[in-house]
């Protein structure tokens, strides 16, 4: 499960600042001093002594497992009340958007619990998960992967944490047809987005007691894009002398983790968007599957907690809610 110290954390540590250069151009940074830690969840209890959490039930099995979560929280007397919202997409200026009611609810409550949302394959509206990330600038996706006591798998000592940059890379949504039969998809890597997720990874390692941070990359092939991410990681690491830093090629990480995941237990792995998506699903397989893997996406103003798995409509009445709890 996610670290308790982060369940009620909301990232407010990233603020933009402009730095003038000799040619009068300006570079935007999300950086903040390394000493500035992640702020605590800013929400407050209502007159009834409960926190209000926005609930996005989702599609497919989403409403079913969301109801289970509500039942479990009620039985455990967790001081939470739910504010359900509908995120059925609407069009604003020709673009897929989240309804204002849902946006206002998340902004007001600072935290949301989201069931899985269905995404059309190859056509239809833009992924709602991507739209949510863009709407709230949810730049860091934390996916812990820990062995579950009593659930037998080939490994019984997995305790990995993956942090995925959540706003750009191959998932920037920049695609177009060049000519008939040729499609171009743009991989976008910026220093500012890399810097903020990398700094968060080091701060997260400090918070949860992990002594090492490892950047996962393919800079041998994508020398400019992943090269920028890797160079930025090396620079940020100098601000955290108490955390050991190294880097590893994505291929090697995959091979070594499925061979023996134990050496990764003392590390926080941080990587660009696509790698984090695939590698975290692979790690879920080490502990028993996607149904056992929670996730949280964090931004400057709010956090959205969710399961890693999809809407899985064929598994109605057969899925368990562990990853969403």
N, C-alpha and C positions, 0 to 999 in steps of 0.2 A: 504493500500500500504506500501511498505518498507519505513523505515525512510529515509528522504532526506539526512541526514548526512551519510547514508551508501550506497546510490545509487552510489556514486563515490568513495567508499572506497575499498581499496585492502589490504588484511591482509599481512603485512610484519612484524608482531610483534613476530613471532615465530622463534627462532634460536636454533639450536642444540648446546649443550655444553656437554662435558664429565666431569664427576666428579670421581676422583680416590677414591677407598675405601681402607680399611686397607689390604684387601687380593689382592690388585692390579687389581681387576675386575673393569670394567667401566660400568656406567649406563648412557644411553642417555636421555636427557631431551629436551623438546620443550619449556621449561619455559623461561620467560623473567621477569624482575622486574615488579611489579604491576604498577609502575608509568608510564611505557612505553605504550603509547596509540597506537591505531590502526593508521597506516599511511594513508595519503590521497591517492587517486587514482593517480598513478605516470605518467599517460599518458599526452601527450601535444597535443594541436591543430596543425593541419597541416597548410600549407600556405593558404589554403582556409578557415581557421577559424573554421574547424570542427574536432571533434574527430572521429577516425575510430573505429568501433565496429564490431567484428566478428559476423556473423549471421549464426546460424545453424537452418535451417528452420524446420527440423524434418520430421516426417512421418504423414500419415493420414490427420488430419485437420491442421497439422503444417504449410505447405506452405500457406494455406488460411489465418490463423490468423496472420502469419508473415507478409503477404502482408498488412493486415489491420493495423498492428503496424507501418509499414513503411509509410503508407498513413497518419496515425494520426500524427506521428512525423514530417512528411513533412508539414502538414497543420499547426502544432504548431510551425514550424520553429525551431525545436530543432537542435542545431549544431552538428549533427551526420551524418556520411556517413557509409554505410554498406559494409562489406567485406564478401560476402557469401562463405561458405566452405562446402565441402561434407565430411560427417563423416561415409560413408559406410564402414563397418569394413573390415580390411584386416588381414591376418595371418602373424605374425612375430615370427619365431622360434616356430611355432605351437600354438601361443597364439593370441587371438583376440586383435587387436590394432587399433588405430585411425590413418588415413593417416597423413604423415609428414606435408603436406601442411596445414591441419587443426590445427595441434599442433603448428606449427610455427606462424600461424595467431593469435591464442589466446595468445601465449607468447609475441608476438610483440605488440598487442593492449591492453593487460592486462585485457580486459573485453569482454564478449561474451553474446549474447542473444540467447537462445536455445528454439526451439519449441519442442514439445513432440516427443520422439523417441520410436518406437515400440520395444517390447521385446518378443521373442519367448517364448511360455509357455511350460515348461517341456522338451524342446529340442532346438537345434540350437545354435547360437552364444551366448556368454556371454552378459548380459545386457550392452548396450552402455552407459547408464547412469552410471553404475558401472565402466565401462572402463574409462570414462571421469574423474570420481572422482579419480581413481587411477593414471591416467596419469598426472593430475595436482595437485595431493595431496590436493583435496578440502575437508577439514576436518570438516567444520562447515556448516550446512544447517539451514538457518534462515527462518522460516515460520510465518509471522505475520497473524493474523486472526482478522479482524475488521469489525464490522457491516457497511453496505453500506447504506447511506442515501437514502430513497425512495424505498429500496428493503425490503419488508415486510417479516419477519420471526418471529417465536415465541419469539425471543430475539432481543432487539434493542440497547443493550449496550455492545456488545462483543468487547474486545480490548486485545486479548491474543497474546503473542509472544512465540513460541516454537523454541528451538535451539536443533538440532539433531546432535549427533556425526555421521560423515558421511563416515568413512573409515573402520570400523570393526564391532564388534558384530556379529549377525547372518548373516549379509550381507557381511561377509568377502569372501564369495565364496569358502569356504573350505568344499567340500563335496566329499564323496567317498562311494562306495559300499563295505560293510564289507564282506557279503556273499550274495548269491542270495536271494532277498527279504528283505534285511536289509541295510538301507542307514544311514550313519552317517554324520551329519552336525555340524561343529565346531563353537561355539560362542567364538570369540576372543576379550578379553578386555585387554588392556595394560595401564599401568600407564601414559606413555607419551602421548598417544592419548587422554586419559581421561583428563589429566592435561591441555592440550592445548585448548580443547573445553570448559572446565569449566572456565578457565581463560578468554577466549573470552566471555563467557556468562556474567561474572561479568563486564567486560569492556563494553560490549554492554549495560547492564543495566545502567551503569553510563552515557553512551553517550545519551541514549534516555530518561533518567529521570525515570526509573523504580526503586523503592526503595527496591525491594526484588528479590531474586533468589531462585528458588525451584528446587531441584534435584528429578526427577521422576525415580523410581527404582522398582526392585523385589528382593531386597537383603534378604528377608525372605525365599525365595526359592533358588535362585541362589546366595548362600552365598559368594562364592569366587569371581565370576566375577562381579556381581552387588555390592558385598561387597567392592571390590577394587574401583569401580567407586564412591561409596558413601563415603568411607574413604577419597579418594582424594578430593572430593567436600568439605568435612568438613575442610580439611587442606588448600585448596585454599581460602576458605571463610575468613580465618584469615587475609589474605592480603588485604581485602576490608572491613574494619570496618564500612564504611558508608553504606554498603549494607546488609540488613537483609537476613539471610540464613536459610532455613529449607528443609525438605525432605518429600516426600509423596509416598506411594505405588501407582503403576500404576492403580490398580483396583479402588482405592479411587478417584484418579484424574478423571478417566473416569466417574464414578458415579456422582461426585460432579459437574463436568463441564456441563453435560447434564441436571442436576437439576437446577443449577444456575451458569452461567459462570462469573457473575460480580465479585466475590471475587478473580478471577484470573487476573483482569485487571491491578493490580499494580505489577505483577510478570513477570519475565522471567523464563520460564520452560526449563530446560536443561536435556537431557536424552540420553541413548544409542540409537543406530541406529534403531533397529526394533520398539521400543516403539515410537520414534519420527515419523516414517513413518505412523504408524497406528493412533496415537493420533492426528497428524496434519490433517489427512483426516477427523477424527471425528469432529474436530474443524471447518473444512470447512463446514460441515453440519449445524453448528450453525448459519452461516451467509448466507446460501443459496446454497452452493455447491462448488465443486472444480473449477468451471469456474470463481469464484470470488477470488481465493486465489493465490497470487504471492509467489515466493520463490527465494532465492539466495544461491548458494553454494560458499563458500569462501576458499581460500587457501593462501599459502605464496606469490605466484607470480601472481595470477589472480583470477577473480570472474566470475561466470557464472550465469546469471539471467534467470529464467525460470518460466513456469506455473507449478502448482502442478499436474494438470490433465494429462491423457495419450493421446495417438494419436487418439483414438475414430474415426476410419474411417467410422463408420456407421452414424456419425453426420456431414459429409461433407455438407457445405453450410447452416449449421444450428447452428453452434457454434459461440460464441462471443469472442473477443480477450482480454477481460478485464484483465485477470490474467497475460497476457504477456506484457501488456503496462507498 
